[in-house]
Amino acid sequence: MIRRIIKIDEEKCNGCGLCAEACHEGAIGMVDGKAKLLREDYCDGLGDCLPACPMNAITFEEREAPAYDEEAVRKAKMQKHGMTLPCGCPGTQSKAIERKAPPIAQPAPTASQLRQWPVQIKLVPVNAPYFQGAHLLIAADCTAYAYGNFHSEFIRNRITLIGCPKLDQGDYAEKLTEIIALNDIKSVTIVRMEVPCCGGIEHAAKRAIQASGRSIPWQVVTISTDGQILDR
């Protein structure tokens, strides 16, 4: 097919590698000190690499090239970061989320503070890059609906894991133990509702911290059904 794709002028390329870093799809690599378009089917033709090149060595051209393969790019990214799809479902894909600071005029609570996906305890991998050096939030899923400032006060600057001990089958403690033991977790914040069934997520998190053998700070925050913080 004829489509727009990048062209790299090797005569101009100084080998800085900035274009390869800017290419989120992994289409560009460094070969013998020069930037190369390694996978034409990984190039989406949007040109994020163009402004990164200080030598103006990258341009667009219209030519015969294989179609952009989004699925292949996605799988390559997951393999690079050691991530898998537990159920073969795209909704469970593990990924980190980078967010820019919101404009000053935009109230902070309106901006999502979520930093990774998935968030369900049952779906998260036990080892992922975003767990390293993380402050972990283990929360009952109702808490985010009950407490208005949940994103800005609890999710912000934390890696989030949610679950409902009443609706989910099994015990969270075993998986949480692996997450805490296998990663450099800096702290754990447990947020639960005041209802008795939420005690399950608190007890599972506490058992996991103890079983992990790690000495890390932790706290429990209880939210009332009308959205108030009862204790912390």
N, CA and C of each residue as an Amber inpcrd file, in Angstrom:
protein
   696
   0.8310000  -1.1930000   0.0000000   0.0000000   0.0000000   0.0000000
   0.8670000   1.2450000   0.0000000   0.3580000   2.3320000  -0.5690000
   1.0640000   3.6180000  -0.5610000   0.6160000   4.3860000   0.6760000
   1.5610000   4.7600000   1.5210000   1.2160000   5.5300000   2.7130000
   2.3900000   6.4070000   3.1350000   2.1200000   7.3030000   4.0820000
   3.1600000   8.1880000   4.5880000   4.0130000   7.4560000   5.6150000
   5.3050000   7.5930000   5.4730000   6.2280000   6.9230000   6.3640000
   7.4790000   7.7820000   6.4890000   8.2720000   7.5900000   7.5290000
   9.4440000   8.4350000   7.7140000  10.6080000   7.9900000   6.8250000
  11.4890000   8.9320000   6.5690000  12.7170000   8.6640000   5.8210000
  13.8740000   9.2730000   6.5930000  14.9330000   8.5070000   6.8290000
  16.0810000   8.9750000   7.5980000  17.2700000   9.1870000   6.6570000
  17.8150000  10.3850000   6.6640000  18.9900000  10.7280000   5.8700000
  20.2340000  10.3920000   6.6900000  20.8830000   9.2910000   6.3530000
  22.0410000   8.8470000   7.1250000  23.2120000   9.8180000   7.0330000
  23.2880000  10.5870000   5.9600000  24.3710000  11.5660000   5.8250000
  24.2480000  12.6490000   6.8990000  23.0250000  13.0310000   7.2270000
  22.7960000  14.0670000   8.2300000  22.7950000  13.5280000   9.6540000
  22.4740000  12.2520000   9.8240000  22.3400000  11.6600000  11.1550000
  23.6650000  11.7150000  11.9110000  23.6180000  12.2310000  13.1520000
  24.8340000  12.3070000  13.9760000  24.9000000  11.1920000  15.0230000
  23.9140000  10.2760000  14.9910000  23.9430000   9.1300000  15.8970000
  23.5690000   9.4250000  17.3340000  22.8470000  10.5140000  17.5780000
  22.5110000  10.8860000  18.9590000  21.4910000   9.9340000  19.5900000
  20.6610000   9.2950000  18.7740000  19.6840000   8.3390000  19.2860000
  18.4070000   8.9420000  19.8270000  18.2450000  10.2640000  19.7210000
  17.0440000  10.9050000  20.2720000  15.7820000  10.4830000  19.5310000
  15.9080000  10.2280000  18.2510000  14.7370000   9.8040000  17.4790000
  14.2500000   8.4330000  17.9290000  15.2020000   7.5360000  18.2300000
  14.8370000   6.1990000  18.6940000  14.1200000   6.2650000  20.0390000
  14.5570000   7.1810000  20.9020000  13.9020000   7.3570000  22.1920000
  12.4950000   7.9370000  22.0280000  12.3370000   8.8150000  21.0350000
  11.0410000   9.4710000  20.8210000  10.0320000   8.5710000  20.1250000
  10.5180000   7.5190000  19.4700000   9.6190000   6.6200000  18.7390000
   8.9700000   5.6490000  19.7170000   7.7220000   5.9140000  20.0860000
   7.0250000   5.0900000  21.0690000   6.7200000   3.6930000  20.5370000
   6.7210000   3.5450000  19.2210000   6.3700000   2.2640000  18.6270000
   7.5730000   1.3310000  18.4840000   8.7960000   1.8530000  18.6440000
   9.9830000   1.0220000  18.5030000  10.3660000   0.7420000  17.0720000
   9.9470000   1.6130000  16.1400000  10.2550000   1.4060000  14.7290000
  11.6990000   1.7660000  14.4020000  12.2860000   2.6760000  15.1830000
  13.6360000   3.1750000  14.9090000  14.6350000   2.5590000  15.8890000
  15.8040000   2.1970000  15.3790000  16.8800000   1.6860000  16.2200000
  18.2100000   2.2270000  15.7440000  19.2330000   2.0230000  16.5430000
  20.5700000   2.4860000  16.1900000  21.3940000   1.3140000  15.6650000
  21.9470000   1.4800000  14.4770000  22.7730000   0.4560000  13.8420000
  24.0760000   1.1010000  13.3780000  25.1890000   0.6250000  13.9090000
  26.5090000   1.1630000  13.5410000  26.5670000   2.6750000  13.7050000
  25.9470000   3.1680000  14.7880000  26.0220000   4.5880000  15.0860000
  25.0940000   5.4630000  14.2770000  24.1780000   4.8680000  13.5390000
  23.2340000   5.6340000  12.7340000  21.8080000   5.1590000  13.0190000
  20.8660000   6.0970000  12.9370000  19.4640000   5.7430000  13.1320000
  18.9430000   4.9990000  11.9040000  18.1850000   3.9400000  12.1440000
  17.6250000   3.1380000  11.0570000  16.1360000   2.8950000  11.3110000
  15.3560000   2.9030000  10.2500000  13.9610000   2.4740000  10.3470000
  13.9660000   0.9540000  10.2700000  13.8810000   0.2980000  11.4250000
  14.0220000  -1.1500000  11.4960000  12.7590000  -1.8960000  11.0960000
  11.6070000  -1.3300000  11.4470000  10.3390000  -1.9980000  11.1530000
   9.3820000  -1.0010000  10.5240000   9.1680000  -1.1220000   9.2290000
   8.2440000  -0.2200000   8.5490000   6.8220000  -0.3830000   9.0730000
   6.4670000  -1.6380000   9.4530000   5.1090000  -1.8720000   9.9370000
   4.9000000  -1.3460000  11.3560000   5.9820000  -0.9010000  12.0230000
   5.8630000  -0.2850000  13.3360000   5.7290000   1.2380000  13.2400000
   6.0000000   1.8050000  12.0890000   5.9340000   3.2650000  11.9120000
   4.5040000   3.6860000  11.6240000   3.9450000   4.5140000  12.5250000
   2.5470000   4.9320000  12.3430000   2.4060000   6.1600000  11.4510000
   3.5430000   6.7520000  11.0440000   3.4940000   7.9010000  10.1480000
   3.0920000   9.2030000  10.7980000   3.0630000   9.2430000  12.1360000
   2.6830000  10.4640000  12.8290000   3.8790000  11.3870000  13.0730000
   5.0660000  10.8240000  13.1180000   6.2700000  11.6420000  13.1680000
   6.6640000  12.2180000  14.5010000   6.4550000  11.4820000  15.5960000
   6.9410000  11.9700000  16.8910000   8.4600000  12.1140000  16.9030000
   9.1170000  11.3860000  16.0200000  10.5760000  11.4160000  15.9690000
  11.1210000  12.6760000  15.3000000  10.3320000  13.3260000  14.4370000
  10.8390000  14.4550000  13.6700000  11.3570000  15.6040000  14.5350000
  10.5560000  16.1040000  15.4900000  11.0520000  17.2340000  16.2950000
  12.1830000  16.8510000  17.2320000  12.3880000  15.5450000  17.4620000
  13.4570000  15.1220000  18.3710000  14.8240000  15.1640000  17.6990000
  14.8540000  15.1540000  16.3660000  16.1190000  15.1050000  15.6410000
  16.7470000  16.4930000  15.5350000  17.9360000  16.6940000  16.1140000
  18.5790000  18.0130000  16.0680000  19.2140000  18.3320000  14.7190000
  19.3180000  17.3130000  13.8520000  19.9960000  17.4920000  12.5650000
  19.0220000  17.5810000  11.3890000  17.7160000  17.5680000  11.6800000
  16.6970000  17.5730000  10.6220000  16.9470000  16.4620000   9.6000000
  17.3400000  15.3020000  10.1200000  17.6570000  14.1790000   9.2410000
  16.4490000  13.3120000   8.9300000  15.2910000  13.6280000   9.5090000
  14.1030000  12.7940000   9.3130000  13.0210000  13.6010000   8.6090000
  12.4640000  13.0370000   7.5700000  11.3720000  13.6660000   6.8260000
  10.3030000  12.6170000   6.5500000   9.1910000  13.0580000   5.9950000
   8.1470000  12.1410000   5.5590000   8.2960000  11.8730000   4.0640000
   7.8360000  10.6990000   3.6540000   7.7170000  10.4130000   2.2300000
   6.5070000   9.5210000   2.0040000   5.9290000   9.6250000   0.8330000
   4.8140000   8.7630000   0.4390000   5.3730000   7.6620000  -0.4540000
   5.2530000   6.4110000  -0.0030000   5.7960000   5.3140000  -0.8000000
   5.1230000   3.9970000  -0.4330000   5.4570000   2.9780000  -1.1830000
   4.9520000   1.6410000  -0.9000000   5.5550000   1.1390000   0.4120000
   4.6960000   0.7420000   1.3320000   5.1530000   0.2610000   2.6420000
   4.0550000  -0.5960000   3.2540000   4.4300000  -1.5620000   4.0850000
   3.4070000  -2.3640000   4.7620000   2.5620000  -1.5010000   5.6840000
   1.3460000  -1.9050000   5.9310000   0.4420000  -1.1500000   6.7990000
   0.9610000  -1.1300000   8.2300000   0.6260000  -0.0700000   8.9310000
   0.9990000   0.0240000  10.3430000   0.2940000  -1.0870000  11.1140000
   1.0670000  -1.8970000  11.8520000   0.5300000  -3.0540000  12.5740000
   0.4490000  -2.7170000  14.0680000  -0.6710000  -2.1550000  14.4750000
  -0.8350000  -1.7210000  15.8650000  -0.7500000  -2.8900000  16.8430000
  -1.3030000  -4.0350000  16.4570000  -1.2890000  -5.2010000  17.3380000
   0.1380000  -5.7000000  17.5630000   0.9510000  -5.7110000  16.5060000
   2.3450000  -6.1480000  16.6400000   3.1290000  -5.1980000  17.5270000
   2.8590000  -3.9020000  17.3930000   3.5280000  -2.9040000  18.2370000
   3.1510000  -3.1140000  19.6930000   1.8770000  -3.3520000  19.9530000
   1.4090000  -3.5620000  21.3190000   2.0830000  -4.7790000  21.9470000
   2.1560000  -5.8680000  21.1950000   2.7790000  -7.0840000  21.7170000
   4.2710000  -6.8820000  21.9650000   4.9250000  -6.1370000  21.0880000
   6.3610000  -5.8740000  21.2530000   6.6210000  -5.0460000  22.5000000
   5.7520000  -4.0700000  22.7660000   5.8910000  -3.2460000  23.9650000
   5.7250000  -4.0920000  25.2160000   4.7370000  -4.9640000  25.2020000
   4.4920000  -5.8070000  26.3620000   5.6660000  -6.7490000  26.6180000
   6.2120000  -7.3130000  25.5390000   7.3460000  -8.2170000  25.6790000
   8.5640000  -7.4760000  26.2240000   8.7650000  -6.2570000  25.7510000
   9.9050000  -5.4530000  26.1950000   9.8440000  -5.1910000  27.6840000
   8.6470000  -4.9550000  28.1990000   8.4880000  -4.6150000  29.6090000
   8.1040000  -5.8240000  30.4710000   8.1400000  -7.0100000  29.8750000
   7.8510000  -8.2210000  30.6410000   6.4100000  -8.3350000  31.0710000
   5.4850000  -7.8120000  30.2590000   4.0710000  -7.8240000  30.6210000
   3.3320000  -8.8630000  29.7970000   2.2370000  -9.3870000  30.3520000
   1.4300000 -10.3830000  29.6780000  -0.0350000 -10.0460000  29.8140000
  -0.8320000 -10.6650000  28.9660000  -2.2850000 -10.5560000  29.0790000
  -2.7890000 -11.8160000  29.7680000  -3.1160000 -11.7500000  31.0760000
  -3.5090000 -12.9450000  31.8140000  -4.6590000 -13.7140000  31.1810000
  -5.6430000 -13.0310000  30.6080000  -6.8090000 -13.7170000  30.0580000
  -6.8910000 -13.5400000  28.5460000  -5.8720000 -12.9500000  27.9260000
  -5.9470000 -12.6560000  26.5150000  -6.8730000 -11.4930000  26.2340000
  -7.2630000 -10.7560000  27.2520000  -8.2060000  -9.6470000  27.0930000
  -7.4580000  -8.3140000  27.0920000  -7.6360000  -7.4510000  26.0760000
  -6.9400000  -6.1650000  26.0460000  -7.2190000  -5.3120000  27.2690000
  -8.3710000  -5.4900000  27.9090000  -8.7020000  -4.6970000  29.0790000
  -7.8410000  -4.9960000  30.2870000  -7.1020000  -6.1130000  30.2480000
  -6.2410000  -6.4650000  31.3670000  -4.7810000  -6.1380000  31.0870000
  -4.4990000  -5.4740000  29.9600000  -3.1190000  -5.1470000  29.6220000
  -2.4980000  -4.2730000  30.6910000  -1.3170000  -4.6720000  31.1540000
  -0.6170000  -3.9200000  32.1890000   0.1630000  -2.7870000  31.5540000
   0.0020000  -1.5820000  32.0500000   0.7150000  -0.4470000  31.4820000
   0.8500000   0.6580000  32.5090000   1.8980000   1.4270000  32.3790000
   2.0790000   2.6160000  33.2080000   1.4370000   3.7960000  32.4970000
   0.9690000   4.7660000  33.2670000   0.3220000   5.9450000  32.7060000
   1.0880000   7.1790000  33.1450000   1.5940000   7.9360000  32.1980000
   2.2980000   9.1720000  32.5080000   1.3480000  10.3390000  32.2810000
   1.2780000  11.2360000  33.2290000   0.3820000  12.3730000  33.1270000
   1.1320000  13.6910000  33.2510000   0.7670000  14.6470000  32.4180000
   1.3240000  15.9850000  32.5330000   0.5510000  16.7560000  33.5940000
   1.2210000  17.7050000  34.2120000   0.5450000  18.5170000  35.2210000
  -0.5840000  19.2910000  34.5540000  -1.7760000  19.3560000  35.1820000
  -2.8990000  20.0700000  34.5840000  -2.6510000  21.5670000  34.5930000
  -3.2900000  22.3100000  33.6700000  -3.1580000  23.7630000  33.6790000
  -3.5960000  24.3390000  35.0200000  -3.0490000  25.4810000  35.3760000
  -3.3540000  26.1050000  36.6620000  -4.8460000  26.3500000  36.8080000
  -5.4950000  26.7080000  35.7080000  -6.9230000  27.0340000  35.7700000
  -7.7910000  25.8030000  35.9670000  -7.2340000  24.6160000  35.7800000
  -8.0150000  23.3860000  35.9150000  -7.9260000  22.8530000  37.3390000
  -9.0320000  22.7180000  38.0320000  -8.9950000  22.1910000  39.4020000
  -8.3990000  20.7880000  39.4320000  -7.4850000  20.5570000  40.3510000
  -6.7910000  19.2800000  40.4330000  -7.7320000  18.0800000  40.5700000
  -8.8370000  18.1700000  41.3680000  -9.6960000  16.9970000  41.5400000
 -10.3460000  16.5040000  40.2540000 -10.4280000  17.3690000  39.2000000
 -11.0630000  16.9420000  37.9590000 -10.1340000  16.1140000  37.0920000
  -8.8560000  16.1120000  37.4070000  -7.8960000  15.3780000  36.5950000
  -7.6380000  14.0010000  37.1950000  -7.6850000  12.9680000  36.3610000
  -7.3910000  11.6210000  36.8450000  -5.9470000  11.5380000  37.2930000
  -5.7190000  10.8690000  38.4020000  -4.3740000  10.6890000  38.9320000
  -3.8840000   9.2450000  38.7740000  -4.6610000   8.4180000  38.0690000
  -4.3010000   7.0140000  37.9120000  -2.9980000   6.8740000  37.1380000
  -2.1050000   6.0320000  37.6410000  -0.7670000   5.9280000  37.0680000
  -0.4770000   4.5860000  36.4050000  -1.4140000   3.6450000  36.4600000
  -1.1600000   2.3510000  35.8400000  -2.4640000   1.6430000  35.5360000
  -2.3720000   0.5810000  34.7470000  -3.5140000  -0.2760000  34.4120000
  -2.9960000  -1.6970000  34.2610000  -3.7390000  -2.7290000  34.6960000
  -5.0450000  -2.6820000  35.3370000  -4.9460000  -2.3010000  36.8040000
  -6.1180000  -2.1430000  37.4440000  -6.1530000  -1.7760000  38.8520000
  -6.7630000  -2.8690000  39.7280000  -7.5190000  -3.7770000  39.1430000
  -8.1280000  -4.8460000  39.9280000  -7.0540000  -5.7800000  40.4760000
  -7.1400000  -6.0990000  41.7580000  -6.1590000  -6.9900000  42.3840000
  -6.0820000  -8.3210000  41.6410000  -7.2200000  -8.8100000  41.1780000
  -7.2540000 -10.0960000  40.4910000  -6.5320000 -10.0590000  39.1430000
  -6.3810000  -8.8730000  38.5530000  -5.8370000  -8.7710000  37.2050000
  -4.3970000  -8.2770000  37.1410000  -3.9340000  -7.5530000  38.1510000
  -2.5820000  -6.9910000  38.0750000  -1.5240000  -8.0930000  38.0960000
  -0.4080000  -7.8930000  37.4000000   0.7000000  -8.8420000  37.4970000
   1.3560000  -8.6850000  38.8640000   2.0660000  -9.7030000  39.3160000
   2.7260000  -9.5900000  40.6240000   4.0280000  -8.8190000  40.5230000
   4.5160000  -8.6430000  39.2960000   5.7610000  -7.9110000  39.1080000
   5.6230000  -7.0490000  37.8630000   5.7750000  -5.7400000  38.0030000
   5.6850000  -4.8180000  36.8780000   6.5820000  -3.6180000  37.1630000
   7.0790000  -2.9390000  36.1300000   7.9820000  -1.8040000  36.3430000
   7.4100000  -0.7290000  37.2550000   6.0910000  -0.5050000  37.1820000
   5.5340000   0.5800000  37.9790000   5.4770000   0.2690000  39.4750000
   5.7380000  -0.9800000  39.8640000   5.7660000  -1.3210000  41.2850000
   7.0820000  -0.9290000  41.9540000   8.1340000  -0.7250000  41.1700000
   9.4310000  -0.4370000  41.7570000   9.4590000   0.9510000  42.3860000
   9.7530000   0.9920000  43.6860000   9.7800000   2.2610000  44.4050000
   8.4120000   2.8670000  44.6160000   7.3670000   2.0430000  44.5260000
   5.9930000   2.5540000  44.5650000   5.4620000   2.6990000  45.9880000
   4.6030000   3.6760000  46.1520000   3.7540000   3.8010000  47.3310000
   2.4250000   3.1640000  46.9250000   2.0710000   2.1050000  47.6050000
   0.9560000   1.2710000  47.1730000  -0.3450000   1.6630000  47.8590000
  -1.4030000   1.7620000  47.0770000  -2.7540000   1.9900000  47.5900000
  -3.5640000   0.7220000  47.3760000  -4.0620000   0.1350000  48.4550000
  -4.9330000  -1.0400000  48.3840000  -6.2970000  -0.5880000  48.8900000
  -7.2750000  -0.5400000  47.9950000  -8.5530000   0.0790000  48.3500000
  -9.7450000  -0.7950000  47.9790000 -10.7720000  -0.7500000  48.8200000
 -12.0580000  -1.3490000  48.4700000 -12.6550000  -0.5010000  47.3520000
 -13.2260000  -1.1440000  46.3310000 -13.6290000  -0.3890000  45.1560000
 -14.7270000   0.6390000  45.4240000 -15.5210000   0.4590000  46.4520000
 -16.5770000   1.4400000  46.7550000 -16.0210000   2.7700000  47.2720000
 -14.8030000   2.7520000  47.7880000 -14.2620000   3.9700000  48.3990000
 -14.1290000   5.1110000  47.4030000 -13.7840000   4.7830000  46.1560000
 -13.6060000   5.8270000  45.1440000 -14.9190000   6.5130000  44.8020000
 -16.0430000   5.7870000  44.9710000 -17.3440000   6.3820000  44.6950000
 -17.8670000   7.1650000  45.8950000 -17.4840000   6.7280000  47.0730000
 -17.9980000   7.3780000  48.2770000 -17.2670000   8.6710000  48.6080000
 -15.9580000   8.7010000  48.3880000 -15.1510000   9.8560000  48.7930000
 -14.8150000  10.7180000  47.5810000 -15.2990000  11.9520000  47.5840000
 -15.2120000  12.8330000  46.4250000 -13.8070000  13.1330000  45.9340000
 -12.8740000  13.3260000  46.8510000 -11.5130000  13.6820000  46.4630000
 -10.5770000  12.4760000  46.4380000 -11.1230000  11.3340000  46.1000000
 -10.3280000  10.1040000  46.1680000  -9.0860000  10.1620000  45.2710000
  -9.2480000  10.6720000  44.0640000  -8.1000000  10.7330000  43.1480000
  -7.0010000  11.6360000  43.6900000  -7.3710000  12.8400000  44.0790000
  -6.3550000  13.8040000  44.5000000  -5.7350000  13.4600000  45.8490000
  -6.5010000  12.8030000  46.7260000  -5.9920000  12.5420000  48.0650000
  -5.3640000  11.1590000  48.2290000  -5.8440000  10.1720000  47.4830000
  -5.3490000   8.8150000  47.6830000  -4.6220000   8.2300000  46.4630000
  -5.1740000   8.3870000  45.2660000  -4.5440000   7.8000000  44.0870000
  -3.2900000   8.5710000  43.6710000  -3.2980000   9.8570000  43.8790000
  -2.1700000  10.6960000  43.4490000  -0.8420000  10.1810000  44.0280000
   0.1270000   9.9920000  43.1420000   1.4830000   9.5440000  43.4920000
   1.5330000   8.1410000  44.0870000   0.4640000   7.3600000  43.8780000
   0.4580000   5.9770000  44.3410000   0.0960000   5.0350000  43.1970000
   0.4710000   3.7760000  43.3640000   0.0310000   2.7180000  42.4600000
  -1.1930000   2.0760000  43.0990000  -2.2720000   1.9830000  42.3380000
  -3.5830000   1.6480000  42.8890000  -3.9930000   0.2050000  42.6200000
  -4.4320000  -0.4840000  43.6820000  -5.0030000  -1.8200000  43.5820000
  -6.3640000  -1.8070000  44.2620000  -7.3960000  -2.2740000  43.5730000
  -8.7320000  -2.2500000  44.1610000  -9.3650000  -3.6400000  44.1170000
 -10.3320000  -3.8470000  45.0060000 -11.0590000  -5.1040000  45.0270000
 -12.2420000  -5.0230000  45.9640000 -13.0820000  -6.0290000  45.8990000
 -14.2260000  -6.1300000  46.8000000 -14.2180000  -7.5280000  47.4120000
 -13.8500000  -7.6490000  48.6800000 -13.7580000  -8.9760000  49.3020000
 -15.0920000  -9.7090000  49.3780000 -16.1920000  -8.9800000  49.2650000
 -17.5020000  -9.6280000  49.3190000 -17.8910000 -10.2330000  47.9770000
 -17.4990000  -9.5860000  46.8820000 -17.8970000 -10.0380000  45.5550000
 -16.8500000 -10.9200000  44.8820000 -15.5810000 -10.6760000  45.1500000
 -14.5210000 -11.4780000  44.5450000 -14.3530000 -12.7940000  45.2890000
 -14.1010000 -13.8450000  44.5610000 -13.8470000 -15.1410000  45.1790000
 -12.3770000 -15.2650000  45.5590000 -12.1050000 -15.9490000  46.6510000
 -10.7290000 -16.1700000  47.0590000 -10.2150000 -15.1000000  48.0030000
  -8.9730000 -15.2900000  48.4210000  -8.3210000 -14.3940000  49.3770000
  -7.2510000 -13.6000000  48.6600000  -7.2350000 -12.2780000  48.8880000
  -6.2480000 -11.4190000  48.2420000  -4.8490000 -11.5720000  48.8470000
  -4.7460000 -12.0970000  50.0540000  -3.5020000 -12.0360000  50.8110000
  -2.3270000 -12.6570000  50.0630000  -2.5510000 -13.7940000  49.4100000
  -1.4460000 -14.4840000  48.7350000  -0.8450000 -13.6270000  47.6250000
  -1.7000000 -13.0380000  46.7870000  -1.1940000 -12.2250000  45.6780000
  -0.5620000 -10.9400000  46.1830000  -1.1820000 -10.3080000  47.1710000
  -0.6140000  -9.0830000  47.7300000   0.7430000  -9.3580000  48.3710000
   0.8810000 -10.5290000  48.9890000   2.1730000 -10.8980000  49.5740000
   3.2520000 -10.9520000  48.5090000   2.9400000 -11.5570000  47.3650000
   3.9040000 -11.6410000  46.2690000   4.2800000 -10.2590000  45.7510000
   3.2880000  -9.4020000  45.5980000   3.5490000  -8.0480000  45.0870000
   4.4910000  -7.2970000  46.0170000   4.2210000  -7.3680000  47.3090000
   5.0400000  -6.6370000  48.2830000   6.4230000  -7.2600000  48.4050000
   6.4990000  -8.5870000  48.3530000   7.7760000  -9.2790000  48.5290000
   8.6860000  -9.1450000  47.3120000   8.1000000  -9.1160000  46.1100000
   8.8970000  -9.1370000  44.8890000   9.2910000  -7.7540000  44.3810000
   8.7150000  -6.7100000  44.9640000   8.9590000  -5.3600000  44.4580000
   9.4160000  -4.4300000  45.5820000  10.0090000  -3.3320000  45.1820000
  10.5100000  -2.3580000  46.1550000   9.3750000  -1.4090000  46.5590000
   8.4410000  -1.9200000  47.3350000   7.3020000  -1.1230000  47.7910000
   7.7410000  -0.2530000  48.9630000   7.4700000   1.0590000  48.8800000
   7.9250000   1.9920000  49.9070000   6.9290000   2.1550000  51.0500000
   5.6440000   2.0470000  50.7620000   4.6250000   2.1850000  51.8010000
   3.3190000   1.5960000  51.2910000   2.4080000   1.3160000  52.2140000
   1.0950000   0.7800000  51.8530000   0.0160000   1.5940000  52.5680000
  -0.9440000   2.0760000  51.7980000  -2.1200000   2.7440000  52.3480000
  -3.3370000   1.8920000  52.0320000  -4.0790000   1.5150000  53.0620000
  -5.2700000   0.6830000  52.9010000  -6.4950000   1.5670000  53.1180000
  -7.3790000   1.6370000  52.1470000  -8.5930000   2.4440000  52.2680000
  -9.7960000   1.5250000  52.1480000 -10.6490000   1.5450000  53.1590000
 -11.8130000   0.6680000  53.2130000 -13.0530000   1.4620000  53.5880000
 -14.2080000   0.8610000  53.3660000 -15.4600000   1.4430000  53.8140000
 -15.7160000   1.0180000  55.2650000 -16.6490000   1.7040000  55.9220000
 -16.9580000   1.3830000  57.3210000 -17.7440000   0.0890000  57.4710000
 -18.3040000  -0.4220000  56.3620000 -19.1340000  -1.6260000  56.4270000
 -18.2790000  -2.8400000  56.7810000 -18.8280000  -3.8080000  57.5250000
 -18.0520000  -4.9500000  58.0150000 -17.3660000  -5.7680000  56.9250000
 -18.0310000  -5.9350000  55.7690000 -17.4380000  -6.7850000  54.7300000
 -16.1260000  -6.2270000  54.2110000 -15.8980000  -4.9320000  54.3830000
 -14.6460000  -4.3180000  53.9230000 -13.4660000  -4.7110000  54.8070000
 -13.7750000  -5.3160000  55.9620000 -12.6870000  -5.7670000  56.8190000
 -11.8170000  -6.7980000  56.1180000 -12.3730000  -7.4870000  55.1370000
 -11.6260000  -8.5140000  54.4160000 -10.4190000  -7.9570000  53.6920000
 -10.5730000  -6.7810000  53.0640000  -9.4470000  -6.2180000  52.3200000
  -8.3870000  -5.6700000  53.2720000  -8.8270000  -5.1390000  54.4110000
  -7.8710000  -4.6570000  55.4090000  -7.0580000  -5.8200000  55.9760000
  -7.7360000  -6.9010000  56.3680000  -7.0470000  -8.0400000  56.9570000
  -6.1010000  -8.7010000  55.9450000  -6.5290000  -8.7940000  54.6790000
  -5.6830000  -9.3930000  53.6480000  -4.4140000  -8.5790000  53.4440000
  -4.5570000  -7.2420000  53.4170000  -3.3920000  -6.3820000  53.2280000
  -2.4330000  -6.4850000  54.4100000  -2.9710000  -6.5020000  55.6170000
  -2.1140000  -6.6090000  56.8050000  -1.3790000  -7.9490000  56.8340000
  -2.0910000  -9.0270000  56.4890000  -1.4430000 -10.3340000  56.4640000
  -0.3560000 -10.3910000  55.4020000  -0.6100000  -9.7240000  54.2810000
   0.3670000  -9.7150000  53.1940000   1.6430000  -8.9910000  53.6030000
   1.4930000  -7.8620000  54.2670000   2.6730000  -7.1170000  54.7280000
   3.4880000  -7.9820000  55.6820000   2.8100000  -8.6380000  56.6100000
   3.4940000  -9.4730000  57.5780000   4.1680000 -10.6780000  56.9090000
   3.4620000 -11.3230000  55.9950000   3.9940000 -12.5190000  55.3390000
   5.1260000 -12.2060000  54.3770000   5.1710000 -10.9750000  53.8790000
   6.2030000 -10.6020000  52.9170000   7.5880000 -10.5240000  53.5440000
   7.6100000 -10.3610000  54.8690000   8.8830000 -10.2150000  55.5470000
   9.4960000  -8.8410000  55.4030000   8.7460000  -7.9180000  54.8240000
   9.2440000  -6.5680000  54.6160000   8.8070000  -5.6620000  55.7660000
   9.6640000  -4.7500000  56.1400000   9.3250000  -3.7620000  57.1570000
   9.0580000  -2.4430000  56.4550000   7.7840000  -2.1780000  56.1960000
   7.4070000  -0.9460000  55.4810000   6.2770000  -0.2530000  56.2350000
   6.2270000   1.0670000  56.1630000   5.1430000   1.7940000  56.8370000
   3.7990000   1.5400000  56.1650000   2.7220000   1.4870000  56.9750000
   1.4000000   1.2910000  56.4180000   0.3790000   2.0300000  57.2810000
  -0.7640000   2.3100000  56.6800000  -1.8530000   2.9770000  57.4030000
  -3.1840000   2.5030000  56.8520000  -4.2220000   2.6010000  57.6850000
  -5.5770000   2.2460000  57.2730000  -6.4580000   3.4810000  57.3760000
  -7.2040000   3.7580000  56.3260000  -8.1480000   4.8800000  56.3070000
  -9.5470000   4.3030000  56.1000000 -10.4890000   4.7110000  56.9360000
 -11.8630000   4.2170000  56.8410000 -12.7850000   5.3260000  56.3540000
 -13.5850000   5.0170000  55.3300000 -14.5230000   5.9770000  54.7370000
 -15.9490000   5.5830000  55.1250000 -16.7380000   6.5610000  55.5340000
 -18.1420000   6.3000000  55.8720000 -18.9550000   6.2000000  54.5830000
 -20.1600000   5.6290000  54.6890000 -20.9890000   5.4660000  53.5130000
 -21.4900000   6.7890000  52.9490000 -21.4010000   7.8580000  53.7510000
 -21.7800000   9.1780000  53.2270000 -20.5600000   9.9930000  52.8000000
 -19.4010000   9.3150000  52.6840000 -18.2360000   9.9580000  52.0870000
 -17.3570000  10.7380000  53.0220000 -17.3640000  10.4260000  54.2960000
 -16.5000000  11.1340000  55.2520000 -15.3710000  10.2070000  55.6960000
 -14.2180000  10.8010000  56.0050000 -13.1140000  10.0280000  56.5680000
 -13.3540000   9.8740000  58.0620000 -13.4870000   8.6260000  58.5210000
 -13.7710000   8.3700000  59.9280000 -12.5060000   8.2820000  60.7640000
 -11.4850000   7.6400000  60.2190000 -10.2100000   7.5890000  60.9400000
  -9.0930000   7.2820000  59.9570000  -7.8740000   7.6260000  60.3530000
  -6.7100000   7.3570000  59.5140000  -5.4640000   7.2970000  60.3790000
